[in-house]
Amino acid sequence: MNKNTVAKVLAGLVGLLCLLVGARYMFTPVAVLETAGFDPAGVSIAGLSTLRAVVGGAFLMFAIVIMVHSVRDGEHMTMRFMVLFWLLYTVGRIISMVVDGVGDGTIRSAVPGVIALLLSIGSVVLFSKSEAHA
């Protein structure tokens, strides 16, 4: 398997993760809230709508963009955007651990972001190396 193909596979995994996260927020926001330790009874219909639209919609958009541009077209600039997104996501998790402490599920909720960050970085590196040899 060449570097470009491996880069596309890594990008596809990031896209799949975004698709799963987006679908979960879009279609089961109450379950997401419960997993994150929130009491869903305290969240209004407007709050659920916001989770579906803003978080679910954003992650589904990321999945579509990655699948179309990185996986289909081999465009690594899209993955550079995802590196930045997942880097800031991970920084936010780290800041929370430093400021708020580590509680139930804190580490578990940070792991997917770290995995996505590493996959995104790997994809960008491999896309760049495959272009250098093209």
C-alpha positions as CSV (number, residue, x, y, z in Angstrom):
1,M,0.0,0.0,0.0
2,N,1.4,3.4,-0.9
3,K,1.6,6.4,1.4
4,N,-1.3,8.2,-0.4
5,T,-3.6,5.2,0.2
6,V,-2.6,4.9,3.9
7,A,-3.2,8.7,4.2
8,K,-6.7,8.2,2.7
9,V,-7.4,5.4,5.1
10,L,-6.4,7.5,8.1
11,A,-8.5,10.4,6.8
12,G,-11.4,7.9,6.4
13,L,-11.0,6.9,10.0
14,V,-11.2,10.5,11.1
15,G,-14.2,11.0,8.9
16,L,-15.9,7.9,10.3
17,L,-15.2,9.1,13.9
18,C,-16.8,12.5,13.0
19,L,-19.7,10.8,11.4
20,L,-20.3,8.6,14.5
21,V,-20.0,11.6,16.9
22,G,-22.2,13.8,14.7
23,A,-24.9,11.1,14.4
24,R,-24.9,10.5,18.1
25,Y,-25.4,14.2,18.9
26,M,-27.9,14.6,16.1
27,F,-30.1,11.6,16.9
28,T,-29.4,10.7,20.6
29,P,-28.5,14.0,22.4
30,V,-30.0,12.8,25.7
31,A,-27.7,9.7,25.7
32,V,-24.8,12.0,25.0
33,L,-25.7,14.2,28.0
34,E,-26.1,11.2,30.3
35,T,-22.7,9.8,29.2
36,A,-21.1,13.2,29.9
37,G,-22.7,13.3,33.4
38,F,-25.5,15.8,32.7
39,D,-29.0,15.4,33.9
40,P,-31.0,15.5,30.7
41,A,-34.1,16.5,32.6
42,G,-32.5,19.9,33.2
43,V,-32.0,20.5,29.5
44,S,-34.7,22.3,27.6
45,I,-36.1,21.4,24.2
46,A,-34.1,24.4,22.9
47,G,-31.0,23.0,24.5
48,L,-31.5,19.6,22.8
49,S,-32.1,21.4,19.5
50,T,-28.9,23.3,19.9
51,L,-26.9,20.1,20.5
52,R,-28.5,18.5,17.5
53,A,-27.9,21.5,15.2
54,V,-24.6,23.0,16.4
55,V,-22.7,20.0,17.6
56,G,-24.3,17.2,15.5
57,G,-24.4,19.4,12.4
58,A,-20.8,20.5,12.8
59,F,-19.5,16.9,13.2
60,L,-21.6,15.7,10.3
61,M,-20.2,18.5,8.1
62,F,-16.7,17.6,9.1
63,A,-17.4,14.0,8.1
64,I,-18.7,14.9,4.7
65,V,-15.9,17.3,4.0
66,I,-13.2,14.8,5.0
67,M,-14.8,12.0,3.0
68,V,-15.2,14.1,-0.1
69,H,-12.0,16.0,-0.1
70,S,-9.5,13.8,1.7
71,V,-10.7,10.3,1.0
72,R,-12.0,10.8,-2.6
73,D,-9.7,13.6,-3.9
74,G,-6.6,13.0,-1.7
75,E,-6.7,16.6,-0.6
76,H,-4.5,17.0,2.5
77,M,-5.4,20.6,3.2
78,T,-8.7,19.4,4.6
79,M,-6.9,17.2,7.0
80,R,-4.7,20.1,8.1
81,F,-8.0,21.8,9.2
82,M,-8.9,18.7,11.1
83,V,-5.5,18.6,12.8
84,L,-6.2,22.1,14.1
85,F,-9.8,21.2,15.1
86,W,-8.7,18.1,17.0
87,L,-5.7,19.9,18.5
88,L,-8.0,22.6,20.0
89,Y,-10.4,20.0,21.1
90,T,-7.6,18.2,23.0
91,V,-6.3,21.5,24.4
92,G,-9.8,22.2,25.7
93,R,-9.9,18.8,27.4
94,I,-6.4,19.4,28.9
95,I,-7.4,22.9,30.2
96,S,-10.5,21.4,31.8
97,M,-8.4,18.7,33.5
98,V,-6.0,21.4,34.9
99,V,-8.7,23.9,35.9
100,D,-11.6,21.6,36.8
101,G,-9.8,18.5,37.8
102,V,-10.2,14.9,36.6
103,G,-13.6,13.3,37.3
104,D,-15.6,10.3,36.2
105,G,-15.3,9.9,32.5
106,T,-12.9,12.8,32.0
107,I,-10.1,10.7,30.5
108,R,-12.5,8.4,28.6
109,S,-14.1,11.4,26.9
110,A,-10.7,12.8,25.9
111,V,-9.4,9.6,24.3
112,P,-11.4,9.8,21.0
113,G,-10.1,13.4,20.4
114,V,-6.5,12.3,21.0
115,I,-7.0,9.4,18.6
116,A,-8.5,11.7,16.0
117,L,-5.7,14.1,16.4
118,L,-3.0,11.5,15.9
119,L,-4.9,10.0,12.9
120,S,-5.2,13.5,11.4
121,I,-1.5,14.3,11.9
122,G,-0.6,10.9,10.4
123,S,-2.8,11.5,7.4
124,V,-1.3,15.0,6.8
125,V,2.3,13.7,7.1
126,L,1.6,10.8,4.7
127,F,-0.3,13.0,2.2
128,S,2.7,15.4,2.2
129,K,5.2,12.5,1.8
130,S,3.2,11.0,-1.1
131,E,3.2,14.4,-2.8
132,A,6.9,14.8,-2.4
133,H,7.5,11.6,-4.2
134,A,5.0,12.2,-6.9
